[in-house]
Amino acid sequence: MRVEKFKMERQGLVKVNDEVEITERPGQTSYSYIIEPAVAMSGCIPLNNPIKSKKGIVKELQHTHRGYYVIVEFDE
């Protein structure tokens, strides 16, 4: 299992146990991923460690002083 954190701008867009689909955005030195449809965005993921799964399950939602985060578990 692989777990990744995504930044979400508003709460209530996904719920725990929701299945989400991601889109990969390649950059020059890293990848970023978006939970569709534009729900949340990952941080920079190194080119040598891409997310192989295109779907994951929301395991946790976090609200901190920096904003809302979605913790997604991928089966890989």
All heavy atoms as a GROMACS GRO file, in nm:
protein
  614
    1MET      N    1   0.084  -0.119   0.000
    1MET     CA    2   0.000   0.000   0.000
    1MET      C    3   0.088   0.125   0.000
    1MET      O    4   0.192   0.128   0.062
    1MET     CB    5  -0.089   0.004   0.124
    1MET     CG    6  -0.195  -0.102   0.128
    1MET     SD    7  -0.310  -0.078  -0.004
    1MET     CE    8  -0.400  -0.227   0.007
    2ARG      N    9   0.040   0.224  -0.069
    2ARG     CA   10   0.110   0.352  -0.076
    2ARG      C   11   0.013   0.460  -0.030
    2ARG      O   12  -0.103   0.461  -0.072
    2ARG     CB   13   0.156   0.378  -0.219
    2ARG     CG   14   0.221   0.513  -0.237
    2ARG     CD   15   0.265   0.531  -0.379
    2ARG     NE   16   0.331   0.660  -0.394
    2ARG     CZ   17   0.419   0.686  -0.488
    2ARG    NH1   18   0.452   0.594  -0.576
    2ARG    NH2   19   0.472   0.805  -0.496
    3VAL      N   20   0.060   0.552   0.050
    3VAL     CA   21  -0.024   0.660   0.101
    3VAL      C   22   0.035   0.794   0.057
    3VAL      O   23   0.155   0.816   0.070
    3VAL     CB   24  -0.033   0.653   0.255
    3VAL    CG1   25  -0.112   0.771   0.310
    3VAL    CG2   26  -0.094   0.522   0.300
    4GLU      N   27  -0.050   0.881   0.004
    4GLU     CA   28  -0.007   1.014  -0.039
    4GLU      C   29  -0.103   1.120   0.014
    4GLU      O   30  -0.221   1.093   0.033
    4GLU     CB   31  -0.002   1.023  -0.193
    4GLU     CG   32   0.103   0.938  -0.257
    4GLU     CD   33   0.246   0.981  -0.230
    4GLU    OE1   34   0.269   1.098  -0.192
    4GLU    OE2   35   0.335   0.896  -0.248
    5LYS      N   36  -0.050   1.240   0.034
    5LYS     CA   37  -0.128   1.352   0.085
    5LYS      C   38  -0.154   1.452  -0.028
    5LYS      O   39  -0.063   1.485  -0.104
    5LYS     CB   40  -0.051   1.422   0.197
    5LYS     CG   41  -0.127   1.535   0.263
    5LYS     CD   42  -0.042   1.608   0.364
    5LYS     CE   43  -0.041   1.534   0.494
    5LYS     NZ   44   0.018   1.616   0.603
    6PHE      N   45  -0.278   1.498  -0.037
    6PHE     CA   46  -0.320   1.595  -0.138
    6PHE      C   47  -0.378   1.717  -0.068
    6PHE      O   48  -0.453   1.704   0.028
    6PHE     CB   49  -0.427   1.536  -0.229
    6PHE     CG   50  -0.380   1.421  -0.314
    6PHE    CD1   51  -0.365   1.294  -0.261
    6PHE    CD2   52  -0.352   1.440  -0.448
    6PHE    CE1   53  -0.322   1.188  -0.339
    6PHE    CE2   54  -0.310   1.335  -0.528
    6PHE     CZ   55  -0.294   1.209  -0.473
    7LYS      N   56  -0.347   1.837  -0.118
    7LYS     CA   57  -0.399   1.962  -0.062
    7LYS      C   58  -0.532   1.994  -0.127
    7LYS      O   59  -0.544   1.995  -0.249
    7LYS     CB   60  -0.299   2.075  -0.090
    7LYS     CG   61  -0.345   2.212  -0.044
    7LYS     CD   62  -0.318   2.232   0.101
    7LYS     CE   63  -0.324   2.375   0.148
    7LYS     NZ   64  -0.450   2.441   0.138
    8MET      N   65  -0.633   2.021  -0.044
    8MET     CA   66  -0.768   2.052  -0.091
    8MET      C   67  -0.803   2.194  -0.045
    8MET      O   68  -0.782   2.228   0.071
    8MET     CB   69  -0.866   1.948  -0.033
    8MET     CG   70  -1.006   1.959  -0.080
    8MET     SD   71  -1.110   1.817  -0.034
    8MET     CE   72  -1.103   1.817   0.144
    9GLU      N   73  -0.856   2.275  -0.133
    9GLU     CA   74  -0.885   2.415  -0.100
    9GLU      C   75  -1.013   2.434  -0.019
    9GLU      O   76  -1.022   2.530   0.058
    9GLU     CB   77  -0.892   2.498  -0.228
    9GLU     CG   78  -0.758   2.507  -0.300
    9GLU     CD   79  -0.648   2.568  -0.216
    9GLU    OE1   80  -0.674   2.668  -0.146
    9GLU    OE2   81  -0.536   2.515  -0.219
   10ARG      N   82  -1.111   2.346  -0.036
   10ARG     CA   83  -1.237   2.359   0.040
   10ARG      C   84  -1.274   2.223   0.097
   10ARG      O   85  -1.247   2.120   0.036
   10ARG     CB   86  -1.353   2.404  -0.047
   10ARG     CG   87  -1.327   2.507  -0.148
   10ARG     CD   88  -1.455   2.553  -0.218
   10ARG     NE   89  -1.529   2.452  -0.288
   10ARG     CZ   90  -1.512   2.423  -0.416
   10ARG    NH1   91  -1.419   2.484  -0.486
   10ARG    NH2   92  -1.587   2.334  -0.476
   11GLN      N   93  -1.339   2.225   0.208
   11GLN     CA   94  -1.382   2.098   0.267
   11GLN      C   95  -1.509   2.048   0.201
   11GLN      O   96  -1.578   2.121   0.130
   11GLN     CB   97  -1.404   2.114   0.416
   11GLN     CG   98  -1.519   2.204   0.454
   11GLN     CD   99  -1.533   2.217   0.603
   11GLN    OE1  100  -1.452   2.167   0.679
   11GLN    NE2  101  -1.636   2.286   0.646
   12GLY      N  102  -1.539   1.920   0.222
   12GLY     CA  103  -1.664   1.863   0.175
   12GLY      C  104  -1.663   1.812   0.032
   12GLY      O  105  -1.768   1.773  -0.020
   13LEU      N  106  -1.549   1.814  -0.036
   13LEU     CA  107  -1.545   1.770  -0.175
   13LEU      C  108  -1.534   1.618  -0.187
   13LEU      O  109  -1.575   1.562  -0.288
   13LEU     CB  110  -1.429   1.837  -0.249
   13LEU     CG  111  -1.436   1.990  -0.254
   13LEU    CD1  112  -1.311   2.046  -0.319
   13LEU    CD2  113  -1.560   2.035  -0.328
   14VAL      N  114  -1.479   1.553  -0.086
   14VAL     CA  115  -1.471   1.407  -0.081
   14VAL      C  116  -1.498   1.363   0.063
   14VAL      O  117  -1.492   1.443   0.156
   14VAL     CB  118  -1.333   1.352  -0.127
   14VAL    CG1  119  -1.311   1.378  -0.274
   14VAL    CG2  120  -1.221   1.409  -0.044
   15LYS      N  121  -1.526   1.234   0.080
   15LYS     CA  122  -1.550   1.177   0.213
   15LYS      C  123  -1.457   1.058   0.233
   15LYS      O  124  -1.409   0.999   0.136
   15LYS     CB  125  -1.695   1.128   0.226
   15LYS     CG  126  -1.801   1.232   0.200
   15LYS     CD  127  -1.942   1.179   0.218
   15LYS     CE  128  -1.980   1.060   0.138
   15LYS     NZ  129  -1.998   1.068  -0.004
   16VAL      N  130  -1.435   1.022   0.357
   16VAL     CA  131  -1.358   0.902   0.389
   16VAL      C  132  -1.425   0.782   0.324
   16VAL      O  133  -1.548   0.773   0.320
   16VAL     CB  134  -1.347   0.884   0.542
   16VAL    CG1  135  -1.282   0.751   0.578
   16VAL    CG2  136  -1.267   0.999   0.603
   17ASN      N  137  -1.346   0.693   0.269
   17ASN     CA  138  -1.386   0.571   0.197
   17ASN      C  139  -1.431   0.596   0.053
   17ASN      O  140  -1.465   0.500  -0.016
   17ASN     CB  141  -1.492   0.490   0.272
   17ASN     CG  142  -1.438   0.434   0.401
   17ASN    OD1  143  -1.323   0.392   0.409
   17ASN    ND2  144  -1.520   0.434   0.504
   18ASP      N  145  -1.431   0.721   0.006
   18ASP     CA  146  -1.460   0.747  -0.135
   18ASP      C  147  -1.347   0.692  -0.221
   18ASP      O  148  -1.229   0.700  -0.183
   18ASP     CB  149  -1.469   0.898  -0.163
   18ASP     CG  150  -1.602   0.960  -0.126
   18ASP    OD1  151  -1.692   0.886  -0.082
   18ASP    OD2  152  -1.614   1.083  -0.139
   19GLU      N  153  -1.383   0.638  -0.338
   19GLU     CA  154  -1.281   0.602  -0.436
   19GLU      C  155  -1.258   0.726  -0.523
   19GLU      O  156  -1.353   0.788  -0.569
   19GLU     CB  157  -1.326   0.486  -0.523
   19GLU     CG  158  -1.219   0.445  -0.624
   19GLU     CD  159  -1.260   0.327  -0.710
   19GLU    OE1  160  -1.354   0.343  -0.790
   19GLU    OE2  161  -1.198   0.222  -0.695
   20VAL      N  162  -1.131   0.763  -0.541
   20VAL     CA  163  -1.097   0.880  -0.621
   20VAL      C  164  -1.006   0.839  -0.736
   20VAL      O  165  -0.932   0.743  -0.727
   20VAL     CB  166  -1.030   0.991  -0.536
   20VAL    CG1  167  -1.127   1.048  -0.434
   20VAL    CG2  168  -0.904   0.940  -0.468
   21GLU      N  169  -1.016   0.915  -0.844
   21GLU     CA  170  -0.931   0.893  -0.961
   21GLU      C  171  -0.834   1.009  -0.972
   21GLU      O  172  -0.872   1.124  -0.948
   21GLU     CB  173  -1.018   0.884  -1.086
   21GLU     CG  174  -0.943   0.840  -1.208
   21GLU     CD  175  -1.036   0.807  -1.323
   21GLU    OE1  176  -1.153   0.772  -1.299
   21GLU    OE2  177  -0.990   0.817  -1.437
   22ILE      N  178  -0.709   0.979  -1.009
   22ILE     CA  179  -0.609   1.084  -1.020
   22ILE      C  180  -0.560   1.097  -1.164
   22ILE      O  181  -0.565   1.003  -1.242
   22ILE     CB  182  -0.489   1.060  -0.926
   22ILE    CG1  183  -0.418   0.930  -0.959
   22ILE    CG2  184  -0.533   1.066  -0.781
   22ILE    CD1  185  -0.285   0.912  -0.888
   23THR      N  186  -0.512   1.217  -1.195
   23THR     CA  187  -0.449   1.247  -1.322
   23THR      C  188  -0.306   1.288  -1.295
   23THR      O  189  -0.280   1.367  -1.204
   23THR     CB  190  -0.523   1.362  -1.395
   23THR    OG1  191  -0.658   1.323  -1.417
   23THR    CG2  192  -0.457   1.396  -1.526
   24GLU      N  193  -0.213   1.236  -1.375
   24GLU     CA  194  -0.071   1.266  -1.359
   24GLU      C  195  -0.032   1.387  -1.441
   24GLU      O  196  -0.071   1.399  -1.558
   24GLU     CB  197   0.008   1.143  -1.404
   24GLU     CG  198   0.156   1.155  -1.388
   24GLU     CD  199   0.224   1.027  -1.428
   24GLU    OE1  200   0.250   1.010  -1.550
   24GLU    OE2  201   0.250   0.944  -1.341
   25ARG      N  202   0.045   1.478  -1.381
   25ARG     CA  203   0.097   1.595  -1.451
   25ARG      C  204   0.250   1.590  -1.444
   25ARG      O  205   0.308   1.621  -1.341
   25ARG     CB  206   0.049   1.724  -1.384
   25ARG     CG  207  -0.101   1.740  -1.378
   25ARG     CD  208  -0.149   1.791  -1.512
   25ARG     NE  209  -0.294   1.790  -1.515
   25ARG     CZ  210  -0.366   1.894  -1.550
   25ARG    NH1  211  -0.309   2.006  -1.583
   25ARG    NH2  212  -0.497   1.884  -1.554
   26PRO      N  213   0.316   1.548  -1.553
   26PRO     CA  214   0.462   1.543  -1.550
   26PRO      C  215   0.524   1.682  -1.559
   26PRO      O  216   0.474   1.769  -1.631
   26PRO     CB  217   0.498   1.459  -1.672
   26PRO     CG  218   0.380   1.467  -1.762
   26PRO     CD  219   0.261   1.496  -1.677
   27GLY      N  220   0.630   1.700  -1.483
   27GLY     CA  221   0.710   1.822  -1.490
   27GLY      C  222   0.851   1.786  -1.531
   27GLY      O  223   0.879   1.672  -1.565
   28GLN      N  224   0.941   1.881  -1.526
   28GLN     CA  225   1.078   1.854  -1.567
   28GLN      C  226   1.154   1.773  -1.462
   28GLN      O  227   1.241   1.693  -1.498
   28GLN     CB  228   1.151   1.984  -1.596
   28GLN     CG  229   1.098   2.051  -1.720
   28GLN     CD  230   1.182   2.171  -1.759
   28GLN    OE1  231   1.270   2.214  -1.686
   28GLN    NE2  232   1.154   2.225  -1.876
   29THR      N  233   1.124   1.794  -1.335
   29THR     CA  234   1.198   1.723  -1.231
   29THR      C  235   1.110   1.641  -1.138
   29THR      O  236   1.160   1.574  -1.049
   29THR     CB  237   1.279   1.823  -1.145
   29THR    OG1  238   1.187   1.915  -1.086
   29THR    CG2  239   1.380   1.898  -1.229
   30SER      N  240   0.978   1.649  -1.157
   30SER     CA  241   0.888   1.575  -1.068
   30SER      C  242   0.750   1.561  -1.133
   30SER      O  243   0.722   1.621  -1.236
   30SER     CB  244   0.874   1.647  -0.934
   30SER     OG  245   0.816   1.775  -0.954
   31TYR      N  246   0.668   1.480  -1.069
   31TYR     CA  247   0.528   1.466  -1.108
   31TYR      C  248   0.441   1.535  -1.004
   31TYR      O  249   0.478   1.547  -0.888
   31TYR     CB  250   0.485   1.318  -1.108
   31TYR     CG  251   0.547   1.233  -1.214
   31TYR    CD1  252   0.644   1.139  -1.181
   31TYR    CD2  253   0.507   1.242  -1.346
   31TYR    CE1  254   0.700   1.057  -1.277
   31TYR    CE2  255   0.562   1.160  -1.444
   31TYR     CZ  256   0.659   1.068  -1.408
   31TYR     OH  257   0.713   0.988  -1.504
   32SER      N  258   0.324   1.579  -1.047
   32SER     CA  259   0.220   1.618  -0.953
   32SER      C  260   0.093   1.545  -0.997
   32SER      O  261   0.081   1.504  -1.112
   32SER     CB  262   0.199   1.770  -0.950
   32SER     OG  263   0.157   1.817  -1.075
   33TYR      N  264   0.002   1.528  -0.903
   33TYR     CA  265  -0.120   1.452  -0.930
   33TYR      C  266  -0.239   1.532  -0.883
   33TYR      O  267  -0.234   1.602  -0.782
   33TYR     CB  268  -0.114   1.317  -0.857
   33TYR     CG  269  -0.005   1.229  -0.911
   33TYR    CD1  270   0.124   1.237  -0.861
   33TYR    CD2  271  -0.029   1.139  -1.014
   33TYR    CE1  272   0.226   1.158  -0.912
   33TYR    CE2  273   0.071   1.059  -1.065
   33TYR     CZ  274   0.199   1.070  -1.014
   33TYR     OH  275   0.299   0.992  -1.066
   34ILE      N  276  -0.349   1.520  -0.958
   34ILE     CA  277  -0.473   1.590  -0.925
   34ILE      C  278  -0.582   1.487  -0.903
   34ILE      O  279  -0.600   1.397  -0.984
   34ILE     CB  280  -0.513   1.685  -1.038
   34ILE    CG1  281  -0.406   1.793  -1.055
   34ILE    CG2  282  -0.650   1.747  -1.012
   34ILE    CD1  283  -0.426   1.881  -1.176
   35ILE      N  284  -0.654   1.500  -0.791
   35ILE     CA  285  -0.774   1.420  -0.770
   35ILE      C  286  -0.883   1.486  -0.854
   35ILE      O  287  -0.912   1.605  -0.837
   35ILE     CB  288  -0.816   1.416  -0.622
   35ILE    CG1  289  -0.709   1.345  -0.538
   35ILE    CG2  290  -0.951   1.345  -0.607
   35ILE    CD1  291  -0.736   1.346  -0.388
   36GLU      N  292  -0.939   1.410  -0.946
   36GLU     CA  293  -1.040   1.464  -1.038
   36GLU      C  294  -1.179   1.459  -0.977
   36GLU      O  295  -1.207   1.370  -0.898
   36GLU     CB  296  -1.037   1.385  -1.169
   36GLU     CG  297  -0.908   1.400  -1.246
   36GLU     CD  298  -0.882   1.542  -1.297
   36GLU    OE1  299  -0.974   1.626  -1.295
   36GLU    OE2  300  -0.770   1.568  -1.339
   37PRO      N  301  -1.264   1.554  -1.009
   37PRO     CA  302  -1.245   1.667  -1.098
   37PRO      C  303  -1.193   1.789  -1.022
   37PRO      O  304  -1.271   1.859  -0.958
   37PRO     CB  305  -1.384   1.693  -1.154
   37PRO     CG  306  -1.478   1.649  -1.044
   37PRO     CD  307  -1.405   1.539  -0.971
   38ALA      N  308  -1.065   1.810  -1.025
   38ALA     CA  309  -0.997   1.925  -0.963
   38ALA      C  310  -1.035   1.942  -0.815
   38ALA      O  311  -1.065   2.051  -0.770
   38ALA     CB  312  -1.024   2.052  -1.042
   39VAL      N  313  -1.030   1.831  -0.741
   39VAL     CA  314  -1.065   1.833  -0.598
   39VAL      C  315  -0.945   1.873  -0.514
   39VAL      O  316  -0.956   1.955  -0.423
   39VAL     CB  317  -1.118   1.694  -0.554
   39VAL    CG1  318  -1.130   1.684  -0.404
   39VAL    CG2  319  -1.250   1.667  -0.622
   40ALA      N  320  -0.828   1.814  -0.542
   40ALA     CA  321  -0.709   1.836  -0.461
   40ALA      C  322  -0.585   1.806  -0.544
   40ALA      O  323  -0.592   1.734  -0.644
   40ALA     CB  324  -0.712   1.748  -0.337
   41MET      N  325  -0.469   1.858  -0.499
   41MET     CA  326  -0.344   1.839  -0.574
   41MET      C  327  -0.236   1.789  -0.480
   41MET      O  328  -0.226   1.833  -0.365
   41MET     CB  329  -0.302   1.969  -0.638
   41MET     CG  330  -0.183   1.957  -0.727
   41MET     SD  331  -0.164   2.109  -0.822
   41MET     CE  332  -0.031   2.061  -0.928
   42SER      N  333  -0.154   1.698  -0.532
   42SER     CA  334  -0.042   1.646  -0.454
   42SER      C  335   0.071   1.746  -0.450
   42SER      O  336   0.073   1.844  -0.526
   42SER     CB  337   0.010   1.515  -0.516
   42SER     OG  338   0.080   1.544  -0.636
   43GLY      N  339   0.169   1.717  -0.368
   43GLY     CA  340   0.294   1.790  -0.373
   43GLY      C  341   0.377   1.733  -0.487
   43GLY      O  342   0.328   1.656  -0.570
   44CYS      N  343   0.504   1.768  -0.492
   44CYS     CA  344   0.594   1.717  -0.595
   44CYS      C  345   0.637   1.575  -0.560
   44CYS      O  346   0.682   1.549  -0.449
   44CYS     CB  347   0.716   1.807  -0.606
   44CYS     SG  348   0.675   1.974  -0.659
   45ILE      N  349   0.623   1.485  -0.656
   45ILE     CA  350   0.663   1.345  -0.642
   45ILE      C  351   0.782   1.323  -0.734
   45ILE      O  352   0.773   1.353  -0.853
   45ILE     CB  353   0.547   1.250  -0.682
   45ILE    CG1  354   0.417   1.284  -0.609
   45ILE    CG2  355   0.589   1.105  -0.665
   45ILE    CD1  356   0.410   1.245  -0.466
   46PRO      N  357   0.894   1.272  -0.684
   46PRO     CA  358   1.013   1.252  -0.769
   46PRO      C  359   0.984   1.166  -0.891
   46PRO      O  360   0.900   1.075  -0.886
   46PRO     CB  361   1.112   1.182  -0.676
   46PRO     CG  362   1.066   1.212  -0.538
   46PRO     CD  363   0.916   1.228  -0.546
   47LEU      N  364   1.054   1.195  -1.000
   47LEU     CA  365   1.035   1.120  -1.124
   47LEU      C  366   1.060   0.972  -1.108
   47LEU      O  367   1.000   0.890  -1.178
   47LEU     CB  368   1.127   1.176  -1.233
   47LEU     CG  369   1.092   1.314  -1.288
   47LEU    CD1  370   1.198   1.361  -1.386
   47LEU    CD2  371   0.956   1.314  -1.353
   48ASN      N  372   1.147   0.933  -1.015
   48ASN     CA  373   1.179   0.791  -0.997
   48ASN      C  374   1.080   0.719  -0.904
   48ASN      O  375   1.099   0.603  -0.873
   48ASN     CB  376   1.321   0.773  -0.946
   48ASN     CG  377   1.343   0.833  -0.809
   48ASN    OD1  378   1.257   0.902  -0.755
   48ASN    ND2  379   1.459   0.808  -0.753
   49ASN      N  380   0.974   0.790  -0.860
   49ASN     CA  381   0.878   0.731  -0.766
   49ASN      C  382   0.734   0.769  -0.802
   49ASN      O  383   0.658   0.816  -0.716
   49ASN     CB  384   0.912   0.774  -0.623
   49ASN     CG  385   0.839   0.692  -0.521
   49ASN    OD1  386   0.797   0.581  -0.547
   49ASN    ND2  387   0.821   0.748  -0.404
   50PRO      N  388   0.690   0.749  -0.928
   50PRO     CA  389   0.555   0.790  -0.965
   50PRO      C  390   0.448   0.702  -0.899
   50PRO      O  391   0.476   0.590  -0.858
   50PRO     CB  392   0.553   0.770  -1.116
   50PRO     CG  393   0.652   0.661  -1.140
   50PRO     CD  394   0.760   0.681  -1.037
   51ILE      N  395   0.328   0.756  -0.889
   51ILE     CA  396   0.215   0.677  -0.842
   51ILE      C  397   0.170   0.590  -0.959
   51ILE      O  398   0.136   0.641  -1.065
   51ILE     CB  399   0.100   0.767  -0.794
   51ILE    CG1  400   0.146   0.854  -0.677
   51ILE    CG2  401  -0.021   0.682  -0.754
   51ILE    CD1  402   0.043   0.957  -0.632
   52LYS      N  403   0.170   0.459  -0.941
   52LYS     CA  404   0.137   0.367  -1.049
   52LYS      C  405  -0.014   0.347  -1.065
   52LYS      O  406  -0.064   0.327  -1.174
   52LYS     CB  407   0.206   0.232  -1.026
   52LYS     CG  408   0.358   0.243  -1.033
   52LYS     CD  409   0.422   0.111  -1.001
   52LYS     CE  410   0.572   0.121  -0.999
   52LYS     NZ  411   0.626   0.168  -0.873
   53SER      N  412  -0.086   0.352  -0.955
   53SER     CA  413  -0.232   0.334  -0.958
   53SER      C  414  -0.298   0.463  -1.004
   53SER      O  415  -0.251   0.571  -0.975
   53SER     CB  416  -0.284   0.299  -0.819
   53SER     OG  417  -0.225   0.182  -0.772
   54LYS      N  418  -0.409   0.450  -1.071
   54LYS     CA  419  -0.485   0.568  -1.113
   54LYS      C  420  -0.608   0.592  -1.025
   54LYS      O  421  -0.676   0.692  -1.039
   54LYS     CB  422  -0.528   0.554  -1.259
   54LYS     CG  423  -0.410   0.551  -1.354
   54LYS     CD  424  -0.324   0.673  -1.338
   54LYS     CE  425  -0.197   0.665  -1.422
   54LYS     NZ  426  -0.088   0.743  -1.368
   55LYS      N  427  -0.635   0.497  -0.934
   55LYS     CA  428  -0.746   0.512  -0.840
   55LYS      C  429  -0.698   0.478  -0.701
   55LYS      O  430  -0.610   0.394  -0.682
   55LYS     CB  431  -0.861   0.420  -0.878
   55LYS     CG  432  -0.929   0.458  -1.007
   55LYS     CD  433  -1.049   0.372  -1.035
   55LYS     CE  434  -1.113   0.418  -1.165
   55LYS     NZ  435  -1.234   0.344  -1.195
   56GLY      N  436  -0.757   0.545  -0.602
   56GLY     CA  437  -0.724   0.521  -0.463
   56GLY      C  438  -0.846   0.541  -0.375
   56GLY      O  439  -0.951   0.584  -0.421
   57ILE      N  440  -0.829   0.512  -0.246
   57ILE     CA  441  -0.937   0.525  -0.148
   57ILE      C  442  -0.898   0.632  -0.046
   57ILE      O  443  -0.787   0.630   0.009
   57ILE     CB  444  -0.962   0.390  -0.074
   57ILE    CG1  445  -0.996   0.279  -0.174
   57ILE    CG2  446  -1.071   0.406   0.030
   57ILE    CD1  447  -1.125   0.298  -0.249
   58VAL      N  448  -0.990   0.725  -0.020
   58VAL     CA  449  -0.968   0.828   0.081
   58VAL      C  450  -0.968   0.762   0.218
   58VAL      O  451  -1.068   0.700   0.258
   58VAL     CB  452  -1.075   0.939   0.073
   58VAL    CG1  453  -1.057   1.039   0.185
   58VAL    CG2  454  -1.073   1.006  -0.062
   59LYS      N  455  -0.858   0.773   0.291
   59LYS     CA  456  -0.846   0.712   0.422
   59LYS      C  457  -0.865   0.811   0.536
   59LYS      O  458  -0.904   0.774   0.646
   59LYS     CB  459  -0.710   0.643   0.438
   59LYS     CG  460  -0.698   0.518   0.354
   59LYS     CD  461  -0.804   0.419   0.397
   59LYS     CE  462  -0.807   0.297   0.310
   59LYS     NZ  463  -0.915   0.208   0.344
   60GLU      N  464  -0.836   0.938   0.508
   60GLU     CA  465  -0.844   1.038   0.615
   60GLU      C  466  -0.858   1.176   0.555
   60GLU      O  467  -0.806   1.204   0.447
   60GLU     CB  468  -0.716   1.029   0.698
   60GLU     CG  469  -0.711   1.119   0.818
   60GLU     CD  470  -0.579   1.105   0.894
   60GLU    OE1  471  -0.502   1.010   0.869
   60GLU    OE2  472  -0.555   1.192   0.978
   61LEU      N  473  -0.928   1.264   0.626
   61LEU     CA  474  -0.936   1.406   0.592
   61LEU      C  475  -0.878   1.483   0.709
   61LEU      O  476  -0.908   1.453   0.824
   61LEU     CB  477  -1.081   1.448   0.567
   61LEU     CG  478  -1.152   1.376   0.453
   61LEU    CD1  479  -1.300   1.411   0.453
   61LEU    CD2  480  -1.089   1.409   0.320
   62GLN      N  481  -0.792   1.579   0.680
   62GLN     CA  482  -0.728   1.658   0.786
   62GLN      C  483  -0.757   1.805   0.764
   62GLN      O  484  -0.760   1.852   0.650
   62GLN     CB  485  -0.576   1.637   0.785
   62GLN     CG  486  -0.532   1.497   0.811
   62GLN     CD  487  -0.381   1.481   0.798
   62GLN    OE1  488  -0.311   1.569   0.749
   62GLN    NE2  489  -0.332   1.368   0.844
   63HIS      N  490  -0.776   1.877   0.876
   63HIS     CA  491  -0.791   2.022   0.870
   63HIS      C  492  -0.686   2.080   0.964
   63HIS      O  493  -0.691   2.055   1.084
   63HIS     CB  494  -0.931   2.065   0.912
   63HIS     CG  495  -0.951   2.212   0.906
   63HIS    ND1  496  -1.033   2.278   0.993
   63HIS    CD2  497  -0.899   2.307   0.825
   63HIS    CE1  498  -1.031   2.408   0.966
   63HIS    NE2  499  -0.951   2.426   0.864
   64THR      N  500  -0.591   2.153   0.908
   64THR     CA  501  -0.486   2.215   0.988
   64THR      C  502  -0.491   2.366   0.966
   64THR      O  503  -0.572   2.415   0.886
   64THR     CB  504  -0.346   2.164   0.947
   64THR    OG1  505  -0.314   2.216   0.817
   64THR    CG2  506  -0.341   2.012   0.944
   65HIS      N  507  -0.404   2.438   1.034
   65HIS     CA  508  -0.397   2.583   1.013
   65HIS      C  509  -0.351   2.618   0.871
   65HIS      O  510  -0.370   2.730   0.826
   65HIS     CB  511  -0.305   2.648   1.117
   65HIS     CG  512  -0.161   2.614   1.100
   65HIS    ND1  513  -0.108   2.493   1.140
   65HIS    CD2  514  -0.059   2.683   1.045
   65HIS    CE1  515   0.021   2.490   1.110
   65HIS    NE2  516   0.053   2.605   1.054
   66ARG      N  517  -0.295   2.521   0.798
   66ARG     CA  518  -0.250   2.543   0.661
   66ARG      C  519  -0.356   2.507   0.558
   66ARG      O  520  -0.337   2.529   0.440
   66ARG     CB  521  -0.123   2.464   0.635
   66ARG     CG  522  -0.012   2.501   0.731
   66ARG     CD  523   0.114   2.434   0.695
   66ARG     NE  524   0.194   2.539   0.629
   66ARG     CZ  525   0.302   2.517   0.561
   66ARG    NH1  526   0.346   2.396   0.545
   66ARG    NH2  527   0.368   2.616   0.507
   67GLY      N  528  -0.466   2.445   0.600
   67GLY     CA  529  -0.572   2.411   0.507
   67GLY      C  530  -0.624   2.270   0.524
   67GLY      O  531  -0.604   2.206   0.626
   68TYR      N  532  -0.687   2.221   0.419
   68TYR     CA  533  -0.748   2.088   0.419
   68TYR      C  534  -0.662   1.991   0.340
   68TYR      O  535  -0.608   2.026   0.234
   68TYR     CB  536  -0.888   2.095   0.355
   68TYR     CG  537  -0.980   2.189   0.426
   68TYR    CD1  538  -1.001   2.317   0.379
   68TYR    CD2  539  -1.046   2.150   0.542
   68TYR    CE1  540  -1.086   2.404   0.444
   68TYR    CE2  541  -1.131   2.236   0.609
   68TYR     CZ  542  -1.150   2.364   0.559
   68TYR     OH  543  -1.233   2.450   0.624
   69TYR      N  544  -0.652   1.868   0.391
   69TYR     CA  545  -0.572   1.766   0.326
   69TYR      C  546  -0.651   1.637   0.314
   69TYR      O  547  -0.731   1.604   0.401
   69TYR     CB  548  -0.442   1.741   0.404
   69TYR     CG  549  -0.350   1.860   0.400
   69TYR    CD1  550  -0.358   1.958   0.497
   69TYR    CD2  551  -0.259   1.874   0.298
   69TYR    CE1  552  -0.276   2.069   0.493
   69TYR    CE2  553  -0.175   1.985   0.292
   69TYR     CZ  554  -0.184   2.082   0.390
   69TYR     OH  555  -0.103   2.192   0.385
   70VAL      N  556  -0.626   1.566   0.204
   70VAL     CA  557  -0.688   1.438   0.177
   70VAL      C  558  -0.577   1.334   0.177
   70VAL      O  559  -0.479   1.349   0.103
   70VAL     CB  560  -0.759   1.438   0.039
   70VAL    CG1  561  -0.824   1.304   0.012
   70VAL    CG2  562  -0.859   1.550   0.030
   71ILE      N  563  -0.589   1.233   0.261
   71ILE     CA  564  -0.493   1.124   0.264
   71ILE      C  565  -0.553   1.008   0.186
   71ILE      O  566  -0.660   0.958   0.220
   71ILE     CB  567  -0.463   1.080   0.410
   71ILE    CG1  568  -0.430   1.202   0.498
   71ILE    CG2  569  -0.353   0.975   0.412
   71ILE    CD1  570  -0.317   1.288   0.450
   72VAL      N  571  -0.483   0.968   0.079
   72VAL     CA  572  -0.533   0.864  -0.012
   72VAL      C  573  -0.440   0.743  -0.009
   72VAL      O  574  -0.318   0.760  -0.012
   72VAL     CB  575  -0.544   0.919  -0.156
   72VAL    CG1  576  -0.596   0.811  -0.250
   72VAL    CG2  577  -0.635   1.041  -0.162
   73GLU      N  578  -0.500   0.626  -0.004
   73GLU     CA  579  -0.425   0.501  -0.006
   73GLU      C  580  -0.439   0.438  -0.145
   73GLU      O  581  -0.551   0.425  -0.196
   73GLU     CB  582  -0.477   0.407   0.101
   73GLU     CG  583  -0.398   0.278   0.112
   73GLU     CD  584  -0.450   0.195   0.226
   73GLU    OE1  585  -0.550   0.123   0.204
   73GLU    OE2  586  -0.392   0.202   0.337
   74PHE      N  587  -0.326   0.402  -0.203
   74PHE     CA  588  -0.323   0.338  -0.335
   74PHE      C  589  -0.277   0.194  -0.319
   74PHE      O  590  -0.189   0.165  -0.238
   74PHE     CB  591  -0.227   0.412  -0.428
   74PHE     CG  592  -0.270   0.553  -0.457
   74PHE    CD1  593  -0.220   0.658  -0.382
   74PHE    CD2  594  -0.361   0.580  -0.556
   74PHE    CE1  595  -0.259   0.788  -0.408
   74PHE    CE2  596  -0.402   0.709  -0.583
   74PHE     CZ  597  -0.350   0.814  -0.508
   75ASP      N  598  -0.334   0.105  -0.398
   75ASP     CA  599  -0.301  -0.037  -0.394
   75ASP      C  600  -0.182  -0.065  -0.485
   75ASP      O  601  -0.198  -0.099  -0.602
   75ASP     CB  602  -0.422  -0.120  -0.436
   75ASP     CG  603  -0.402  -0.269  -0.415
   75ASP    OD1  604  -0.312  -0.306  -0.337
   75ASP    OD2  605  -0.474  -0.346  -0.477
   76GLU      N  606  -0.062  -0.045  -0.432
   76GLU     CA  607   0.060  -0.075  -0.509
   76GLU      C  608   0.172  -0.117  -0.418
   76GLU      O  609   0.170  -0.096  -0.302
   76GLU     CB  610   0.102   0.040  -0.598
   76GLU     CG  611   0.116   0.174  -0.532
   76GLU     CD  612   0.157   0.281  -0.631
   76GLU    OE1  613   0.072   0.333  -0.703
   76GLU    OE2  614   0.276   0.310  -0.637
   0.00000   0.00000   0.00000
